[in-house]
C-alpha cells in the first residue's frame, strides 16, 4: 500500500524576485547573477543560467538587502530554456535575514 506524506517547511518562505549574486566554482572564480524565487531565513531558491552541482559551496549576496552568506547548493533543477532552479542552504549568514521585514519591505505575501 502506498502512503501519502505531507511535508511542511520548518520556516516560512517569502515569494519574491530580487537580484542575487552567486560567487564560487571549484578551482576557479565564477560569478553569476540570478533572481530569487523565494527566500527563507534558512535558504533561497535562485533562478540561474548555469547548472550548479549539489554540495558546491558559494557565497550568496542579496545586494538590495545588504545580506551575504556562505551557502551550499542543496539542489539544481533544469527548468528548460537554459534556466535552472538552484536551491541554496545558508551556512552562516553575516547577519540574520529577517524574513518578516523582507516580506514587509517588498510587500509580497508570505507563504
Secondary structure, DSSP 8 states (H G I E B T S, - for coil): ---------SS--EE---EEEEE--TTS--EEEEEEEEE-SSEEEEEESS---TT-EEEEEEGGGTEEEEEEEEEEEEEETTEEEEEEEEEEESS---HHHHHHHHT--B-
